[in-house]
Amino acid sequence: MSQIEIDKEAADQLREVIGEDQFLRIGVRGGGCSGFEYVLALDDTVGEDDTVLNYDDQVKVVINAESAPLLEGIRVRWQKEALQSGFMIENPGASSCGCGVSFRPKDAESCF
């Protein structure tokens, strides 16, 4: 898996919320109107099939093997607007649905 990109604002936000022995787990689950949804969670256990990515010394990201093909080349950024703020995922290998929450791979063979 190639590196995913985390923009500076997202990394700054992650540094504030990640505990000393925690990391950000990014995954994919079935659901939503387009077939898949992104899952972001704080975790503290790395599985044997997980990919571990380090961004500077304070931000660690872990991706499970099943999700990795669908997350290839993503960009995680922090979006701050007047009424809400949060992490956004830009995925060049996916098409987003109208609701903006779910996605489908552009290459149908990427599905598991």
C-alpha positions in Angstrom: 0.0 0.0 0.0 1.3 3.4 -0.8 1.3 6.2 1.7 -1.9 8.0 2.4 -1.8 11.8 2.8 -2.7 13.6 6.0 -2.8 17.4 5.7 -1.3 19.6 8.3 -4.6 20.7 9.9 -5.7 17.0 10.2 -2.4 16.0 11.8 -2.7 18.9 14.2 -6.2 17.7 15.3 -5.0 14.1 15.6 -2.1 15.1 17.9 -4.6 16.7 20.2 -6.9 13.7 20.6 -4.6 10.7 20.2 -3.4 9.3 23.6 0.1 8.1 24.2 -0.5 4.5 23.2 -3.3 5.2 20.7 -3.5 5.6 16.9 -6.0 6.4 14.3 -7.6 3.4 12.6 -9.0 4.1 9.2 -11.2 1.4 7.7 -14.1 0.7 5.4 -17.3 -1.2 6.1 -20.2 -2.1 3.9 -23.1 0.3 4.0 -24.6 3.5 2.8 -26.3 4.1 -0.5 -23.2 3.5 -2.6 -22.0 0.4 -0.9 -19.1 1.4 1.5 -18.6 3.8 4.4 -15.3 5.1 5.9 -14.7 4.3 9.5 -12.3 6.5 11.7 -11.7 5.4 15.3 -9.0 5.7 17.9 -7.5 2.3 18.8 -4.7 0.8 20.7 -4.3 -2.7 19.3 -2.5 -3.5 16.0 -3.5 -6.8 14.3 -1.0 -9.0 12.4 -2.5 -8.1 9.0 -2.6 -4.3 9.7 -0.6 -1.8 7.8 1.0 0.8 10.2 1.9 4.3 8.8 3.7 6.9 10.8 3.4 10.6 10.2 6.1 12.5 12.2 6.6 11.0 15.7 3.2 11.7 17.0 0.6 10.5 14.5 0.3 6.8 13.7 -2.4 5.5 11.3 -3.4 1.8 11.0 -5.3 0.2 8.2 -6.6 -3.3 8.1 -5.7 -5.6 5.1 -9.3 -5.8 3.9 -9.8 -2.0 3.7 -6.3 -1.2 2.3 -7.2 -1.6 -1.4 -10.2 0.7 -1.1 -8.1 3.4 0.8 -5.2 3.5 -1.7 -4.1 7.1 -2.2 -6.6 8.7 0.1 -6.1 12.2 1.6 -7.3 12.9 5.1 -8.0 16.6 5.8 -9.5 18.7 8.5 -12.5 20.7 7.4 -13.7 23.6 9.6 -17.0 25.3 8.8 -19.2 27.7 10.7 -21.6 24.9 12.0 -19.4 21.8 12.0 -15.9 20.6 11.8 -14.4 17.2 11.1 -12.2 14.9 9.2 -12.8 14.5 5.5 -11.5 11.8 3.2 -10.8 12.5 -0.4 -10.4 9.3 -2.3 -9.3 9.5 -6.0 -10.2 5.8 -6.4 -13.9 6.2 -5.4 -17.1 7.9 -6.4 -19.1 9.6 -3.6 -22.8 9.3 -3.4 -25.2 12.2 -3.1 -25.3 12.0 0.7 -21.5 12.5 0.9 -21.1 9.7 3.5 -20.8 6.5 1.4 -18.7 5.7 -1.7 -18.2 3.1 -4.3 -14.9 2.1 -5.9 -14.3 3.4 -9.4 -12.9 0.0 -10.3 -15.5 -2.6 -9.3 -12.8 -5.3 -9.0 -11.5 -3.4 -5.9 -14.5 -4.7 -3.9 -14.0 -7.5 -1.4 
